[in-house]
Amino acid sequence: MITLTEREIQHNLRAVAHAIAQQELEGLEVPQPTVDDLRRAARGEIDTEEVIRNICRRFNHVATGPRGRLLPGLGKRKTAGHAASFR
């Protein structure tokens, strides 16, 4: 768990909300478990690496490389499931 200030948490939660809204504007739907993971990461409860691992477990059709990283250009679908980076 990462210790964040309330200001950092609010900043991160806004970033998550904006990322989700952007995906919706693109016509994509972010699965609720991914939204939940992103919010947990925004609060410092998990890191973005765990978010990515969780997405890969949920979307077994997504190709991954070493350390569970998404491989570019593989496993593309009409579902948004990528993780944002937080400070």
N, C-alpha and C positions, 0 to 999 in steps of 0.2 A: 504494500500500500504506500502510495506517495502522499506526503503531507502538502496540501495546497492551502493557500489563503482563500477566504470566501470570495474575494475579488477575482482570483484566478479561476475558481470553480465557476463563477457566474460567466466569466469570459469564455471559458471552455464550453459551457452549456449553450451559450449563444452561438458559438461556432458549430456545434452539433445541430442545433435548430436550423441554422442557415444552410448547412450541408444537406440536411434532409429536404428542406424546401427546394434547394437547387435540383436535387434528384427528381423531385415531384414535378418541377417545371420541365424537366427533360422527358417526362412521361414514365418515369421509373417509380417503383414502389420499394421502399426500404423495409425489409422484413422486421417485425417488432422485436425479435430477439437481437437483431443487429442494432436497432435503436437503443435497446436496453443496455447492450454492451458498450456502445459509444457513450451513453450517459454515465455508466459506471467508470469508464476511462476518464471522462471529463471531471469526475469527482475525485479521481486519483485512487479509486478502489482496485482497478486493474490497469495494466499498461497496454499500449496499442498492439504489442506483439501478441498478447493474449486475445485481444479482439480479433486479430487476423487468424490466429489458430482456431478460434471458435467459429469464424465464418467458414474456414476450410473444412471443419468437421461437419457443418450444416450443409455445405455445398460440395459434396464429394466429387462432383463433376469438374471442380476447379483444379487445374493443374498447379502443383506447388513444387518448389525446388528445395534446396537445403535450408534447414531451419524453418520450414513451413512458409517461406515467402512465396507470394503469388508470382507466377511466371507471366511476363508480358505477352499479350496477344493470345493467350490460351484460356479456354473456359469462359469466353464472353457470353453473357446472357442478358436478357431484358430485366434483370433484377439488380438493384444496387446493393452491394454488400461490402463495400470497401471501407476501410477505417481512416479517420482523419488523424492528423498529427497534432498533439497538444504540447504547449510549453510547460 
